[in-house]
């Protein structure tokens, strides 16, 4: 996720990071994404019956927003994987 986020790419510039919808192949329940944290080794898998997956990389988080423990968020410090229908689809 992080290695290409600063890449000179028109879509990354417009969205200030990732805010992309991906088309998923197959019908029924399917594995849509697997994410592994390199330091801890923790793995998250997303299974869905939806036809699309929106990937958003916390593009508008900023140091002004604080968490319950008082620490702050930073840009791209979080991400969302949202299984869904395609944006703007009826």
Secondary structure as GFF3:
##gff-version 3
##sequence-region A 1 90
A	DSSP	three_ten_helix	2	4	.	.	.	ID=ss1
A	DSSP	alpha_helix	10	15	.	.	.	ID=ss2
A	DSSP	beta_strand	19	23	.	.	.	ID=ss3
A	DSSP	beta_strand	30	36	.	.	.	ID=ss4
A	DSSP	beta_strand	43	48	.	.	.	ID=ss5
A	DSSP	beta_strand	52	56	.	.	.	ID=ss6
A	DSSP	beta_strand	80	84	.	.	.	ID=ss7
###
